[in-house]
Amino acid sequence: MLTNKQITKIRKSLNGASQREVFKILADTNRYRIFQILDQYPELRVGNIAKILKISIPLTSQHLKILEQGNMLQKERKGQKVYYKLKGDNRIVHAIIREIIALK
């Protein structure tokens, strides 16, 4: 039998809006693949990702924008070139990499 304190703790843990958003974002095949690619190759440009996925650069840019808005990616400018990488301080991103992607 659970105590009221345990029940309250469980209820609070179910309110993980950020986790739900991450999984909604990664439900798209191309965004999930981008996530996998950036796990293996930490810094890539839009054109490289587009070539790997065989999709257009504008479509790739839209997917990257959604991942960035979901606080999963960060971009780094080096001169005129922009590189994307997984967000280093996002614990959900690290948990997905550790528990889901690493299983493959």
C-alpha positions in Angstrom: 0.0 0.0 0.0 1.3 3.4 -0.9 1.5 6.3 1.5 0.0 9.7 0.6 3.5 11.1 0.3 4.4 8.4 -2.2 1.3 9.0 -4.2 2.0 12.7 -4.3 5.5 12.0 -5.5 4.3 9.7 -8.2 1.7 12.3 -9.4 4.4 15.0 -9.6 6.7 12.7 -11.6 3.8 12.2 -14.2 3.8 15.9 -14.9 6.9 15.7 -17.1 5.8 18.0 -19.8 9.4 18.3 -21.1 9.7 14.6 -21.5 6.5 14.4 -23.4 7.6 17.2 -25.7 10.9 15.4 -26.4 9.2 12.2 -27.4 6.7 14.1 -29.6 9.6 15.8 -31.3 11.5 12.5 -31.8 8.4 10.7 -33.1 9.3 12.1 -36.5 11.6 9.6 -38.3 13.9 12.3 -39.8 14.3 14.1 -36.4 15.0 10.8 -34.7 17.6 10.0 -37.3 19.2 13.5 -36.9 19.3 12.8 -33.2 21.1 9.5 -33.8 23.5 11.0 -36.4 24.5 13.9 -34.0 25.1 11.3 -31.3 27.6 9.6 -33.5 29.0 12.7 -35.2 28.8 15.5 -32.6 29.2 18.5 -35.0 27.6 18.5 -38.4 26.4 21.2 -40.8 22.9 21.3 -42.3 24.2 20.2 -45.8 25.9 17.1 -44.4 22.8 16.0 -42.5 20.7 16.6 -45.6 23.0 14.4 -47.7 23.0 11.6 -45.1 19.2 11.6 -44.9 18.7 12.3 -48.6 16.3 15.2 -48.0 16.4 18.8 -49.0 18.4 21.4 -47.0 15.3 23.5 -46.3 13.5 20.4 -44.8 16.6 19.5 -42.8 16.7 23.1 -41.5 13.1 22.9 -40.4 13.8 19.6 -38.5 16.9 21.2 -36.9 14.8 24.2 -35.8 12.2 22.0 -34.1 15.0 20.0 -32.3 16.6 23.3 -31.2 13.3 24.7 -30.0 12.8 21.5 -28.0 16.1 22.3 -26.2 17.8 19.3 -27.7 20.3 20.9 -30.0 22.6 23.8 -30.0 24.2 25.5 -32.9 27.7 26.8 -32.9 29.0 29.3 -35.4 32.6 29.0 -36.7 33.2 31.8 -39.1 30.4 31.6 -41.7 29.6 28.0 -41.0 27.0 26.8 -38.5 27.4 23.4 -36.8 24.8 21.5 -34.9 25.3 19.3 -31.9 23.3 17.7 -29.2 22.7 19.9 -26.1 25.3 19.0 -23.5 23.3 20.1 -20.5 20.0 18.4 -21.3 19.5 15.4 -19.0 16.7 14.0 -21.1 18.9 14.0 -24.2 21.6 12.1 -22.2 19.1 9.7 -20.9 17.7 8.9 -24.3 21.2 8.4 -25.7 22.2 6.2 -22.8 19.1 4.1 -22.5 17.5 4.0 -26.0 20.1 4.7 -28.7 22.8 2.8 -27.0 20.7 -0.4 -27.1 20.9 -0.5 -30.9 
